[in-house]
Amino acid sequence: MLRAQYNEICKEIFKFDRRIRRASLLDESGRTIAGGMRRGISSLKPGSEELRLMANLTIEMSADKTWDDYFGKTLYTFIKREKLNMLTFLVGTKVFYITTEPDFTLQQAQELRNQIVANHSESFPSPTKG
């Protein structure tokens, strides 16, 4: 899938709700390959922390895979903080990283994740079993 197609999916995420602050797609190493902050919205963290946060997210998602045999695959993570919510989920080998305003609910996050997976999972490469 081309970068332009990935960016279109991120635009679709922004259209889901005006309270979505960021919609990004990350590769396996945590690099942003599509999307970013909503126009007109400033990030709450300094730019110098961007790479560290993205690497941390992908490391966390990879570490969670060690529990798959016991608990099943992680469908998504939803972290509620004072100033924003963070939603992460895998589609194929890519990580969606979405932030929202604090009043965006868990139910809305589930609905958004389910919509993206249902509409786009066939467009992403599946992880290989080794």
KOLGU-4560 file (N, C-alpha, C; in nm, 3 decimals, padded with zeros to 5 digits):
<recs>
<n_xx: 00.085 n_yy: -00.119 n_zz: 00.000 ca_xx: 00.000 ca_yy: 00.000 ca_zz: 00.000 c_xx: 00.089 c_yy: 00.124 c_zz: 00.000 mol: A seq: 1 type: MET>
<n_xx: 00.053 n_yy: 00.220 n_zz: -00.075 ca_xx: 00.132 ca_yy: 00.341 ca_zz: -00.088 c_xx: 00.105 c_yy: 00.438 c_zz: 00.025 mol: A seq: 2 type: LEU>
<n_xx: 00.203 n_yy: 00.524 n_zz: 00.050 ca_xx: 00.193 ca_yy: 00.624 ca_zz: 00.157 c_xx: 00.066 c_yy: 00.710 c_zz: 00.141 mol: A seq: 3 type: ARG>
<n_xx: 00.032 n_yy: 00.744 n_zz: 00.018 ca_xx: -00.088 ca_yy: 00.826 ca_zz: -00.006 c_xx: -00.213 c_yy: 00.754 c_zz: 00.043 mol: A seq: 4 type: ALA>
<n_xx: -00.219 n_yy: 00.623 n_zz: 00.023 ca_xx: -00.334 ca_yy: 00.545 ca_zz: 00.071 c_xx: -00.337 c_yy: 00.542 c_zz: 00.224 mol: A seq: 5 type: GLN>
<n_xx: -00.220 n_yy: 00.529 n_zz: 00.286 ca_xx: -00.213 ca_yy: 00.534 ca_zz: 00.433 c_xx: -00.263 c_yy: 00.669 c_zz: 00.484 mol: A seq: 6 type: TYR>
<n_xx: -00.222 n_yy: 00.777 n_zz: 00.416 ca_xx: -00.267 ca_yy: 00.910 ca_zz: 00.457 c_xx: -00.418 c_yy: 00.924 c_zz: 00.443 mol: A seq: 7 type: ASN>
<n_xx: -00.477 n_yy: 00.861 n_zz: 00.342 ca_xx: -00.622 ca_yy: 00.866 ca_zz: 00.325 c_xx: -00.693 c_yy: 00.798 c_zz: 00.443 mol: A seq: 8 type: GLU>
<n_xx: -00.637 n_yy: 00.690 n_zz: 00.492 ca_xx: -00.696 ca_yy: 00.623 ca_zz: 00.609 c_xx: -00.688 c_yy: 00.715 c_zz: 00.731 mol: A seq: 9 type: ILE>
<n_xx: -00.576 n_yy: 00.784 n_zz: 00.747 ca_xx: -00.562 ca_yy: 00.879 ca_zz: 00.858 c_xx: -00.665 c_yy: 00.992 c_zz: 00.845 mol: A seq: 10 type: CYS>
<n_xx: -00.690 n_yy: 01.039 n_zz: 00.723 ca_xx: -00.794 ca_yy: 01.141 ca_zz: 00.702 c_xx: -00.931 c_yy: 01.087 c_zz: 00.741 mol: A seq: 11 type: LYS>
<n_xx: -00.955 n_yy: 00.961 n_zz: 00.709 ca_xx: -01.081 ca_yy: 00.897 ca_zz: 00.748 c_xx: -01.096 c_yy: 00.895 c_zz: 00.900 mol: A seq: 12 type: GLU>
<n_xx: -00.987 n_yy: 00.872 n_zz: 00.969 ca_xx: -00.990 ca_yy: 00.872 ca_zz: 01.116 c_xx: -01.027 c_yy: 01.011 c_zz: 01.167 mol: A seq: 13 type: ILE>
<n_xx: -00.967 n_yy: 01.114 n_zz: 01.110 ca_xx: -01.000 ca_yy: 01.251 ca_zz: 01.152 c_xx: -01.147 c_yy: 01.283 c_zz: 01.128 mol: A seq: 14 type: PHE>
<n_xx: -01.203 n_yy: 01.231 n_zz: 01.021 ca_xx: -01.345 ca_yy: 01.257 ca_zz: 00.990 c_xx: -01.439 c_yy: 01.187 c_zz: 01.088 mol: A seq: 15 type: LYS>
<n_xx: -01.390 n_yy: 01.084 n_zz: 01.155 ca_xx: -01.472 ca_yy: 01.009 ca_zz: 01.249 c_xx: -01.524 c_yy: 01.099 c_zz: 01.361 mol: A seq: 16 type: PHE>
<n_xx: -01.438 n_yy: 01.190 n_zz: 01.410 ca_xx: -01.479 ca_yy: 01.277 ca_zz: 01.521 c_xx: -01.384 c_yy: 01.396 c_zz: 01.530 mol: A seq: 17 type: ASP>
<n_xx: -01.438 n_yy: 01.513 n_zz: 01.552 ca_xx: -01.357 ca_yy: 01.634 ca_zz: 01.559 c_xx: -01.264 c_yy: 01.636 c_zz: 01.680 mol: A seq: 18 type: ARG>
<n_xx: -01.289 n_yy: 01.549 n_zz: 01.779 ca_xx: -01.205 ca_yy: 01.545 ca_zz: 01.900 c_xx: -01.079 c_yy: 01.461 c_zz: 01.883 mol: A seq: 19 type: ARG>
<n_xx: -01.060 n_yy: 01.404 n_zz: 01.765 ca_xx: -00.936 ca_yy: 01.330 ca_zz: 01.739 c_xx: -00.826 c_yy: 01.432 c_zz: 01.711 mol: A seq: 20 type: ILE>
<n_xx: -00.721 n_yy: 01.425 n_zz: 01.791 ca_xx: -00.610 ca_yy: 01.520 ca_zz: 01.782 c_xx: -00.503 c_yy: 01.472 c_zz: 01.684 mol: A seq: 21 type: ARG>
<n_xx: -00.475 n_yy: 01.346 n_zz: 01.688 ca_xx: -00.367 ca_yy: 01.288 ca_zz: 01.608 c_xx: -00.412 c_yy: 01.155 c_zz: 01.551 mol: A seq: 22 type: ARG>
<n_xx: -00.375 n_yy: 01.129 n_zz: 01.428 ca_xx: -00.398 ca_yy: 00.998 ca_zz: 01.365 c_xx: -00.271 c_yy: 00.966 c_zz: 01.288 mol: A seq: 23 type: ALA>
<n_xx: -00.195 n_yy: 00.870 n_zz: 01.338 ca_xx: -00.068 ca_yy: 00.834 ca_zz: 01.276 c_xx: -00.059 c_yy: 00.685 c_zz: 01.254 mol: A seq: 24 type: SER>
<n_xx: 00.015 n_yy: 00.648 n_zz: 01.153 ca_xx: 00.046 ca_yy: 00.509 ca_zz: 01.126 c_xx: 00.196 c_yy: 00.494 c_zz: 01.143 mol: A seq: 25 type: LEU>
<n_xx: 00.236 n_yy: 00.396 n_zz: 01.224 ca_xx: 00.378 ca_yy: 00.374 ca_zz: 01.254 c_xx: 00.423 c_yy: 00.241 c_zz: 01.195 mol: A seq: 26 type: LEU>
<n_xx: 00.549 n_yy: 00.237 n_zz: 01.156 ca_xx: 00.605 ca_yy: 00.109 ca_zz: 01.112 c_xx: 00.653 c_yy: 00.032 c_zz: 01.234 mol: A seq: 27 type: ASP>
<n_xx: 00.714 n_yy: -00.083 n_zz: 01.211 ca_xx: 00.755 ca_yy: -00.172 ca_zz: 01.320 c_xx: 00.860 c_yy: -00.110 c_zz: 01.411 mol: A seq: 28 type: GLU>
<n_xx: 00.934 n_yy: -00.010 n_zz: 01.362 ca_xx: 01.038 ca_yy: 00.054 ca_zz: 01.443 c_xx: 00.989 c_yy: 00.181 c_zz: 01.511 mol: A seq: 29 type: SER>
<n_xx: 00.863 n_yy: 00.218 n_zz: 01.490 ca_xx: 00.808 ca_yy: 00.336 ca_zz: 01.555 c_xx: 00.814 c_yy: 00.463 c_zz: 01.473 mol: A seq: 30 type: GLY>
<n_xx: 00.860 n_yy: 00.454 n_zz: 01.350 ca_xx: 00.863 ca_yy: 00.573 ca_zz: 01.264 c_xx: 00.725 c_yy: 00.603 c_zz: 01.209 mol: A seq: 31 type: ARG>
<n_xx: 00.689 n_yy: 00.730 n_zz: 01.207 ca_xx: 00.562 ca_yy: 00.771 ca_zz: 01.148 c_xx: 00.573 c_yy: 00.761 c_zz: 00.997 mol: A seq: 32 type: THR>
<n_xx: 00.484 n_yy: 00.681 n_zz: 00.937 ca_xx: 00.486 ca_yy: 00.666 ca_zz: 00.792 c_xx: 00.367 c_yy: 00.734 c_zz: 00.725 mol: A seq: 33 type: ILE>
<n_xx: 00.270 n_yy: 00.776 n_zz: 00.806 ca_xx: 00.155 ca_yy: 00.848 ca_zz: 00.751 c_xx: 00.085 c_yy: 00.921 c_zz: 00.864 mol: A seq: 34 type: ALA>
<n_xx: 00.011 n_yy: 01.023 n_zz: 00.826 ca_xx: -00.071 ca_yy: 01.095 ca_zz: 00.923 c_xx: 00.010 c_yy: 01.193 c_zz: 01.006 mol: A seq: 35 type: GLY>
<n_xx: -00.048 n_yy: 01.231 n_zz: 01.118 ca_xx: 00.014 ca_yy: 01.327 ca_zz: 01.208 c_xx: -00.093 c_yy: 01.400 c_zz: 01.288 mol: A seq: 36 type: GLY>
<n_xx: -00.060 n_yy: 01.518 n_zz: 01.333 ca_xx: -00.152 ca_yy: 01.599 ca_zz: 01.412 c_xx: -00.259 c_yy: 01.660 c_zz: 01.322 mol: A seq: 37 type: MET>
<n_xx: -00.377 n_yy: 01.678 n_zz: 01.379 ca_xx: -00.484 ca_yy: 01.752 ca_zz: 01.309 c_xx: -00.437 c_yy: 01.895 c_zz: 01.288 mol: A seq: 38 type: ARG>
<n_xx: -00.469 n_yy: 01.949 n_zz: 01.174 ca_xx: -00.434 ca_yy: 02.089 ca_zz: 01.145 c_xx: -00.494 c_yy: 02.178 c_zz: 01.253 mol: A seq: 39 type: ARG>
<n_xx: -00.413 n_yy: 02.274 n_zz: 01.298 ca_xx: -00.458 ca_yy: 02.371 ca_zz: 01.396 c_xx: -00.448 c_yy: 02.323 c_zz: 01.540 mol: A seq: 40 type: GLY>
<n_xx: -00.403 n_yy: 02.200 n_zz: 01.561 ca_xx: -00.388 ca_yy: 02.146 ca_zz: 01.697 c_xx: -00.239 c_yy: 02.133 c_zz: 01.726 mol: A seq: 41 type: ILE>
<n_xx: -00.198 n_yy: 02.182 n_zz: 01.841 ca_xx: -00.058 ca_yy: 02.171 ca_zz: 01.882 c_xx: -00.040 c_yy: 02.047 c_zz: 01.969 mol: A seq: 42 type: SER>
<n_xx: 00.075 n_yy: 01.985 n_zz: 01.953 ca_xx: 00.110 ca_yy: 01.870 ca_zz: 02.034 c_xx: 00.133 c_yy: 01.915 c_zz: 02.178 mol: A seq: 43 type: SER>
<n_xx: 00.100 n_yy: 01.830 n_zz: 02.273 ca_xx: 00.121 ca_yy: 01.861 ca_zz: 02.414 c_xx: 00.263 c_yy: 01.831 c_zz: 02.458 mol: A seq: 44 type: LEU>
<n_xx: 00.337 n_yy: 01.756 n_zz: 02.379 ca_xx: 00.474 ca_yy: 01.721 ca_zz: 02.416 c_xx: 00.571 c_yy: 01.794 c_zz: 02.325 mol: A seq: 45 type: LYS>
<n_xx: 00.694 n_yy: 01.816 n_zz: 02.374 ca_xx: 00.793 ca_yy: 01.880 ca_zz: 02.287 c_xx: 00.830 c_yy: 01.788 c_zz: 02.172 mol: A seq: 46 type: PRO>
<n_xx: 00.861 n_yy: 01.846 n_zz: 02.059 ca_xx: 00.900 ca_yy: 01.769 ca_zz: 01.941 c_xx: 01.019 c_yy: 01.678 c_zz: 01.966 mol: A seq: 47 type: GLY>
<n_xx: 01.106 n_yy: 01.717 n_zz: 02.058 ca_xx: 01.224 ca_yy: 01.637 ca_zz: 02.088 c_xx: 01.188 c_yy: 01.502 c_zz: 02.150 mol: A seq: 48 type: SER>
<n_xx: 01.067 n_yy: 01.487 n_zz: 02.199 ca_xx: 01.022 ca_yy: 01.362 ca_zz: 02.262 c_xx: 00.948 c_yy: 01.270 c_zz: 02.165 mol: A seq: 49 type: GLU>
<n_xx: 00.924 n_yy: 01.316 n_zz: 02.043 ca_xx: 00.844 ca_yy: 01.241 ca_zz: 01.946 c_xx: 00.900 c_yy: 01.102 c_zz: 01.919 mol: A seq: 50 type: GLU>
<n_xx: 01.026 n_yy: 01.093 n_zz: 01.885 ca_xx: 01.086 ca_yy: 00.965 ca_zz: 01.850 c_xx: 01.083 c_yy: 00.868 c_zz: 01.967 mol: A seq: 51 type: LEU>
<n_xx: 01.110 n_yy: 00.920 n_zz: 02.085 ca_xx: 01.111 ca_yy: 00.835 ca_zz: 02.205 c_xx: 00.972 c_yy: 00.779 c_zz: 02.234 mol: A seq: 52 type: ARG>
<n_xx: 00.868 n_yy: 00.861 n_zz: 02.220 ca_xx: 00.732 ca_yy: 00.815 ca_zz: 02.243 c_xx: 00.693 c_yy: 00.708 c_zz: 02.142 mol: A seq: 53 type: LEU>
<n_xx: 00.721 n_yy: 00.731 n_zz: 02.013 ca_xx: 00.684 ca_yy: 00.635 ca_zz: 01.910 c_xx: 00.758 c_yy: 00.502 c_zz: 01.930 mol: A seq: 54 type: MET>
<n_xx: 00.886 n_yy: 00.509 n_zz: 01.963 ca_xx: 00.962 ca_yy: 00.386 ca_zz: 01.988 c_xx: 00.905 c_yy: 00.312 c_zz: 02.108 mol: A seq: 55 type: ALA>
<n_xx: 00.868 n_yy: 00.385 n_zz: 02.212 ca_xx: 00.810 ca_yy: 00.323 ca_zz: 02.331 c_xx: 00.679 c_yy: 00.252 c_zz: 02.297 mol: A seq: 56 type: ASN>
<n_xx: 00.596 n_yy: 00.316 n_zz: 02.216 ca_xx: 00.468 ca_yy: 00.255 ca_zz: 02.177 c_xx: 00.489 c_yy: 00.123 c_zz: 02.103 mol: A seq: 57 type: LEU>
<n_xx: 00.580 n_yy: 00.122 n_zz: 02.008 ca_xx: 00.601 ca_yy: 00.000 ca_zz: 01.930 c_xx: 00.668 c_yy: -00.108 c_zz: 02.013 mol: A seq: 58 type: THR>
<n_xx: 00.758 n_yy: -00.071 n_zz: 02.104 ca_xx: 00.819 ca_yy: -00.169 ca_zz: 02.194 c_xx: 00.712 c_yy: -00.231 c_zz: 02.283 mol: A seq: 59 type: ILE>
<n_xx: 00.625 n_yy: -00.148 n_zz: 02.336 ca_xx: 00.517 ca_yy: -00.197 ca_zz: 02.423 c_xx: 00.425 c_yy: -00.293 c_zz: 02.348 mol: A seq: 60 type: GLU>
<n_xx: 00.390 n_yy: -00.259 n_zz: 02.225 ca_xx: 00.302 ca_yy: -00.346 ca_zz: 02.148 c_xx: 00.372 c_yy: -00.479 c_zz: 02.116 mol: A seq: 61 type: MET>
<n_xx: 00.501 n_yy: -00.474 n_zz: 02.087 ca_xx: 00.576 ca_yy: -00.598 ca_zz: 02.061 c_xx: 00.587 c_yy: -00.683 c_zz: 02.186 mol: A seq: 62 type: SER>
<n_xx: 00.611 n_yy: -00.619 n_zz: 02.300 ca_xx: 00.622 ca_yy: -00.692 ca_zz: 02.426 c_xx: 00.490 c_yy: -00.758 c_zz: 02.462 mol: A seq: 63 type: ALA>
<n_xx: 00.380 n_yy: -00.693 n_zz: 02.431 ca_xx: 00.248 ca_yy: -00.751 ca_zz: 02.461 c_xx: 00.226 c_yy: -00.882 c_zz: 02.387 mol: A seq: 64 type: ASP>
<n_xx: 00.293 n_yy: -00.900 n_zz: 02.273 ca_xx: 00.276 ca_yy: -01.023 ca_zz: 02.195 c_xx: 00.321 c_yy: -01.147 c_zz: 02.271 mol: A seq: 65 type: LYS>
<n_xx: 00.409 n_yy: -01.129 n_zz: 02.370 ca_xx: 00.457 ca_yy: -01.244 ca_zz: 02.447 c_xx: 00.345 c_yy: -01.307 c_zz: 02.529 mol: A seq: 66 type: THR>
<n_xx: 00.239 n_yy: -01.234 n_zz: 02.550 ca_xx: 00.125 ca_yy: -01.284 ca_zz: 02.629 c_xx: 00.015 c_yy: -01.344 c_zz: 02.542 mol: A seq: 67 type: TRP>
<n_xx: 00.030 n_yy: -01.335 n_zz: 02.410 ca_xx: -00.074 ca_yy: -01.382 ca_zz: 02.318 c_xx: -00.112 c_yy: -01.528 c_zz: 02.340 mol: A seq: 68 type: ASP>
<n_xx: -00.015 n_yy: -01.614 n_zz: 02.366 ca_xx: -00.044 ca_yy: -01.757 ca_zz: 02.386 c_xx: -00.136 c_yy: -01.780 c_zz: 02.505 mol: A seq: 69 type: ASP>
<n_xx: -00.129 n_yy: -01.693 n_zz: 02.604 ca_xx: -00.209 ca_yy: -01.711 ca_zz: 02.725 c_xx: -00.343 c_yy: -01.637 c_zz: 02.720 mol: A seq: 70 type: TYR>
<n_xx: -00.339 n_yy: -01.514 n_zz: 02.669 ca_xx: -00.457 ca_yy: -01.427 ca_zz: 02.679 c_xx: -00.523 c_yy: -01.397 c_zz: 02.545 mol: A seq: 71 type: PHE>
<n_xx: -00.462 n_yy: -01.438 n_zz: 02.436 ca_xx: -00.510 ca_yy: -01.400 ca_zz: 02.304 c_xx: -00.443 c_yy: -01.270 c_zz: 02.262 mol: A seq: 72 type: GLY>
<n_xx: -00.464 n_yy: -01.232 n_zz: 02.137 ca_xx: -00.400 ca_yy: -01.112 ca_zz: 02.082 c_xx: -00.461 c_yy: -00.986 c_zz: 02.143 mol: A seq: 73 type: LYS>
<n_xx: -00.376 n_yy: -00.884 n_zz: 02.156 ca_xx: -00.423 ca_yy: -00.753 ca_zz: 02.200 c_xx: -00.504 c_yy: -00.692 c_zz: 02.087 mol: A seq: 74 type: THR>
<n_xx: -00.627 n_yy: -00.654 n_zz: 02.115 ca_xx: -00.710 ca_yy: -00.590 ca_zz: 02.013 c_xx: -00.678 c_yy: -00.442 c_zz: 02.002 mol: A seq: 75 type: LEU>
<n_xx: -00.657 n_yy: -00.377 n_zz: 02.116 ca_xx: -00.619 ca_yy: -00.237 ca_zz: 02.120 c_xx: -00.580 c_yy: -00.202 c_zz: 02.262 mol: A seq: 76 type: TYR>
<n_xx: -00.512 n_yy: -00.090 n_zz: 02.278 ca_xx: -00.489 ca_yy: -00.034 ca_zz: 02.410 c_xx: -00.552 c_yy: 00.105 c_zz: 02.411 mol: A seq: 77 type: THR>
<n_xx: -00.611 n_yy: 00.140 n_zz: 02.523 ca_xx: -00.674 ca_yy: 00.270 ca_zz: 02.540 c_xx: -00.624 c_yy: 00.325 c_zz: 02.673 mol: A seq: 78 type: PHE>
<n_xx: -00.550 n_yy: 00.433 n_zz: 02.667 ca_xx: -00.496 ca_yy: 00.495 ca_zz: 02.788 c_xx: -00.564 c_yy: 00.629 c_zz: 02.806 mol: A seq: 79 type: ILE>
<n_xx: -00.625 n_yy: 00.646 n_zz: 02.921 ca_xx: -00.696 ca_yy: 00.770 ca_zz: 02.953 c_xx: -00.608 c_yy: 00.851 c_zz: 03.046 mol: A seq: 80 type: LYS>
<n_xx: -00.568 n_yy: 00.968 n_zz: 03.003 ca_xx: -00.486 ca_yy: 01.058 ca_zz: 03.084 c_xx: -00.566 c_yy: 01.186 c_zz: 03.109 mol: A seq: 81 type: ARG>
<n_xx: -00.513 n_yy: 01.273 n_zz: 03.192 ca_xx: -00.584 ca_yy: 01.396 ca_zz: 03.224 c_xx: -00.607 c_yy: 01.484 c_zz: 03.102 mol: A seq: 82 type: GLU>
<n_xx: -00.506 n_yy: 01.495 n_zz: 03.016 ca_xx: -00.512 ca_yy: 01.590 ca_zz: 02.905 c_xx: -00.548 c_yy: 01.529 c_zz: 02.771 mol: A seq: 83 type: LYS>
<n_xx: -00.540 n_yy: 01.396 n_zz: 02.759 ca_xx: -00.576 ca_yy: 01.331 ca_zz: 02.635 c_xx: -00.589 c_yy: 01.181 c_zz: 02.654 mol: A seq: 84 type: LEU>
<n_xx: -00.646 n_yy: 01.116 n_zz: 02.555 ca_xx: -00.654 ca_yy: 00.970 ca_zz: 02.551 c_xx: -00.562 c_yy: 00.923 c_zz: 02.440 mol: A seq: 85 type: ASN>
<n_xx: -00.507 n_yy: 00.802 n_zz: 02.456 ca_xx: -00.423 ca_yy: 00.742 ca_zz: 02.353 c_xx: -00.481 c_yy: 00.606 c_zz: 02.317 mol: A seq: 86 type: MET>
<n_xx: -00.499 n_yy: 00.583 n_zz: 02.189 ca_xx: -00.549 ca_yy: 00.457 ca_zz: 02.137 c_xx: -00.443 c_yy: 00.401 c_zz: 02.043 mol: A seq: 87 type: LEU>
<n_xx: -00.405 n_yy: 00.275 n_zz: 02.064 ca_xx: -00.313 ca_yy: 00.208 ca_zz: 01.974 c_xx: -00.369 c_yy: 00.072 c_zz: 01.938 mol: A seq: 88 type: THR>
<n_xx: -00.346 n_yy: 00.032 n_zz: 01.813 ca_xx: -00.386 ca_yy: -00.101 ca_zz: 01.770 c_xx: -00.309 c_yy: -00.138 c_zz: 01.645 mol: A seq: 89 type: PHE>
<n_xx: -00.292 n_yy: -00.267 n_zz: 01.626 ca_xx: -00.222 ca_yy: -00.319 ca_zz: 01.509 c_xx: -00.321 c_yy: -00.349 c_zz: 01.398 mol: A seq: 90 type: LEU>
<n_xx: -00.279 n_yy: -00.322 n_zz: 01.276 ca_xx: -00.346 ca_yy: -00.372 ca_zz: 01.156 c_xx: -00.233 c_yy: -00.428 c_zz: 01.071 mol: A seq: 91 type: VAL>
<n_xx: -00.231 n_yy: -00.559 n_zz: 01.057 ca_xx: -00.117 ca_yy: -00.624 ca_zz: 00.993 c_xx: 00.006 c_yy: -00.603 c_zz: 01.077 mol: A seq: 92 type: GLY>
<n_xx: 00.109 n_yy: -00.544 n_zz: 01.017 ca_xx: 00.234 ca_yy: -00.518 ca_zz: 01.089 c_xx: 00.247 c_yy: -00.371 c_zz: 01.127 mol: A seq: 93 type: THR>
<n_xx: 00.147 n_yy: -00.291 n_zz: 01.100 ca_xx: 00.152 ca_yy: -00.148 ca_zz: 01.127 c_xx: 00.074 c_yy: -00.114 c_zz: 01.254 mol: A seq: 94 type: LYS>
<n_xx: 00.118 n_yy: -00.007 n_zz: 01.320 ca_xx: 00.055 ca_yy: 00.038 ca_zz: 01.444 c_xx: -00.017 c_yy: 00.170 c_zz: 01.418 mol: A seq: 95 type: VAL>
<n_xx: -00.145 n_yy: 00.174 n_zz: 01.450 ca_xx: -00.217 ca_yy: 00.300 ca_zz: 01.449 c_xx: -00.201 c_yy: 00.363 c_zz: 01.587 mol: A seq: 96 type: PHE>
<n_xx: -00.165 n_yy: 00.490 n_zz: 01.587 ca_xx: -00.152 ca_yy: 00.567 ca_zz: 01.710 c_xx: -00.243 c_yy: 00.688 c_zz: 01.697 mol: A seq: 97 type: TYR>
<n_xx: -00.343 n_yy: 00.694 n_zz: 01.783 ca_xx: -00.445 ca_yy: 00.797 ca_zz: 01.775 c_xx: -00.457 c_yy: 00.863 c_zz: 01.913 mol: A seq: 98 type: ILE>
<n_xx: -00.460 n_yy: 00.995 n_zz: 01.915 ca_xx: -00.487 ca_yy: 01.065 ca_zz: 02.040 c_xx: -00.616 c_yy: 01.145 c_zz: 02.023 mol: A seq: 99 type: THR>
<n_xx: -00.686 n_yy: 01.160 n_zz: 02.134 ca_xx: -00.815 ca_yy: 01.230 ca_zz: 02.133 c_xx: -00.824 c_yy: 01.323 c_zz: 02.253 mol: A seq: 100 type: THR>
<n_xx: -00.922 n_yy: 01.409 n_zz: 02.247 ca_xx: -00.954 ca_yy: 01.491 ca_zz: 02.363 c_xx: -01.003 c_yy: 01.399 c_zz: 02.476 mol: A seq: 101 type: GLU>
<n_xx: -00.993 n_yy: 01.443 n_zz: 02.602 ca_xx: -01.028 ca_yy: 01.357 ca_zz: 02.716 c_xx: -01.173 c_yy: 01.310 c_zz: 02.719 mol: A seq: 102 type: PRO>
<n_xx: -01.265 n_yy: 01.383 n_zz: 02.656 ca_xx: -01.406 ca_yy: 01.342 ca_zz: 02.661 c_xx: -01.445 c_yy: 01.240 c_zz: 02.554 mol: A seq: 103 type: ASP>
<n_xx: -01.351 n_yy: 01.197 n_zz: 02.473 ca_xx: -01.373 ca_yy: 01.089 ca_zz: 02.376 c_xx: -01.379 c_yy: 00.959 c_zz: 02.457 mol: A seq: 104 type: PHE>
<n_xx: -01.485 n_yy: 00.881 n_zz: 02.439 ca_xx: -01.509 ca_yy: 00.767 ca_zz: 02.528 c_xx: -01.444 c_yy: 00.637 c_zz: 02.478 mol: A seq: 105 type: THR>
<n_xx: -01.434 n_yy: 00.543 n_zz: 02.568 ca_xx: -01.383 ca_yy: 00.410 ca_zz: 02.534 c_xx: -01.470 c_yy: 00.346 c_zz: 02.426 mol: A seq: 106 type: LEU>
<n_xx: -01.600 n_yy: 00.362 n_zz: 02.436 ca_xx: -01.691 ca_yy: 00.305 ca_zz: 02.337 c_xx: -01.666 c_yy: 00.365 c_zz: 02.199 mol: A seq: 107 type: GLN>
<n_xx: -01.640 n_yy: 00.495 n_zz: 02.193 ca_xx: -01.610 ca_yy: 00.558 ca_zz: 02.065 c_xx: -01.476 c_yy: 00.508 c_zz: 02.010 mol: A seq: 108 type: GLN>
<n_xx: -01.380 n_yy: 00.487 n_zz: 02.099 ca_xx: -01.250 ca_yy: 00.433 ca_zz: 02.056 c_xx: -01.267 c_yy: 00.293 c_zz: 01.998 mol: A seq: 109 type: ALA>
<n_xx: -01.348 n_yy: 00.210 n_zz: 02.063 ca_xx: -01.374 ca_yy: 00.075 ca_zz: 02.012 c_xx: -01.440 c_yy: 00.081 c_zz: 01.875 mol: A seq: 110 type: GLN>
<n_xx: -01.536 n_yy: 00.169 n_zz: 01.861 ca_xx: -01.607 ca_yy: 00.184 ca_zz: 01.734 c_xx: -01.511 c_yy: 00.227 c_zz: 01.623 mol: A seq: 111 type: GLU>
<n_xx: -01.425 n_yy: 00.323 n_zz: 01.653 ca_xx: -01.327 ca_yy: 00.371 ca_zz: 01.554 c_xx: -01.233 c_yy: 00.258 c_zz: 01.516 mol: A seq: 112 type: LEU>
<n_xx: -01.177 n_yy: 00.189 n_zz: 01.612 ca_xx: -01.085 ca_yy: 00.078 ca_zz: 01.584 c_xx: -01.153 c_yy: -00.028 c_zz: 01.499 mol: A seq: 113 type: ARG>
<n_xx: -01.274 n_yy: -00.067 n_zz: 01.536 ca_xx: -01.346 ca_yy: -00.170 ca_zz: 01.462 c_xx: -01.374 c_yy: -00.127 c_zz: 01.318 mol: A seq: 114 type: ASN>
<n_xx: -01.405 n_yy: 00.000 n_zz: 01.298 ca_xx: -01.432 ca_yy: 00.053 ca_zz: 01.164 c_xx: -01.306 c_yy: 00.045 c_zz: 01.079 mol: A seq: 115 type: GLN>
<n_xx: -01.193 n_yy: 00.086 n_zz: 01.134 ca_xx: -01.067 ca_yy: 00.085 ca_zz: 01.057 c_xx: -01.026 c_yy: -00.058 c_zz: 01.023 mol: A seq: 116 type: ILE>
<n_xx: -01.036 n_yy: -00.148 n_zz: 01.121 ca_xx: -00.999 ca_yy: -00.287 ca_zz: 01.095 c_xx: -01.092 c_yy: -00.349 c_zz: 00.990 mol: A seq: 117 type: VAL>
<n_xx: -01.222 n_yy: -00.327 n_zz: 01.003 ca_xx: -01.318 ca_yy: -00.385 ca_zz: 00.909 c_xx: -01.297 c_yy: -00.331 c_zz: 00.767 mol: A seq: 118 type: ALA>
<n_xx: -01.270 n_yy: -00.203 n_zz: 00.756 ca_xx: -01.259 ca_yy: -00.141 ca_zz: 00.623 c_xx: -01.123 c_yy: -00.156 c_zz: 00.557 mol: A seq: 119 type: ASN>
<n_xx: -01.017 n_yy: -00.182 n_zz: 00.638 ca_xx: -00.883 ca_yy: -00.172 ca_zz: 00.580 c_xx: -00.788 c_yy: -00.286 c_zz: 00.613 mol: A seq: 120 type: HIS>
<n_xx: -00.827 n_yy: -00.385 n_zz: 00.688 ca_xx: -00.731 ca_yy: -00.489 ca_zz: 00.728 c_xx: -00.672 c_yy: -00.564 c_zz: 00.609 mol: A seq: 121 type: SER>
<n_xx: -00.748 n_yy: -00.581 n_zz: 00.502 ca_xx: -00.696 ca_yy: -00.653 ca_zz: 00.385 c_xx: -00.590 c_yy: -00.571 c_zz: 00.311 mol: A seq: 122 type: GLU>
<n_xx: -00.580 n_yy: -00.443 n_zz: 00.341 ca_xx: -00.483 ca_yy: -00.356 ca_zz: 00.273 c_xx: -00.346 c_yy: -00.357 c_zz: 00.337 mol: A seq: 123 type: SER>
<n_xx: -00.333 n_yy: -00.424 n_zz: 00.452 ca_xx: -00.207 ca_yy: -00.424 ca_zz: 00.526 c_xx: -00.145 c_yy: -00.562 c_zz: 00.525 mol: A seq: 124 type: PHE>
<n_xx: -00.010 n_yy: -00.568 n_zz: 00.515 ca_xx: 00.056 ca_yy: -00.698 ca_zz: 00.518 c_xx: 00.039 c_yy: -00.763 c_zz: 00.655 mol: A seq: 125 type: PRO>
<n_xx: 00.018 n_yy: -00.894 n_zz: 00.655 ca_xx: 00.005 ca_yy: -00.968 ca_zz: 00.780 c_xx: 00.143 c_yy: -01.003 c_zz: 00.833 mol: A seq: 126 type: SER>
<n_xx: 00.156 n_yy: -01.008 n_zz: 00.966 ca_xx: 00.285 ca_yy: -01.049 ca_zz: 01.023 c_xx: 00.312 c_yy: -01.195 c_zz: 00.986 mol: A seq: 127 type: PRO>
<n_xx: 00.437 n_yy: -01.227 n_zz: 00.962 ca_xx: 00.474 ca_yy: -01.364 ca_zz: 00.930 c_xx: 00.503 c_yy: -01.439 c_zz: 01.058 mol: A seq: 128 type: THR>
<n_xx: 00.463 n_yy: -01.562 n_zz: 01.060 ca_xx: 00.491 ca_yy: -01.647 ca_zz: 01.176 c_xx: 00.627 c_yy: -01.709 c_zz: 01.154 mol: A seq: 129 type: LYS>
<n_xx: 00.706 n_yy: -01.710 n_zz: 01.261 ca_xx: 00.840 ca_yy: -01.765 ca_zz: 01.244 c_xx: 00.870 c_yy: -01.864 c_zz: 01.339 mol: A seq: 130 type: GLY>
</recs>
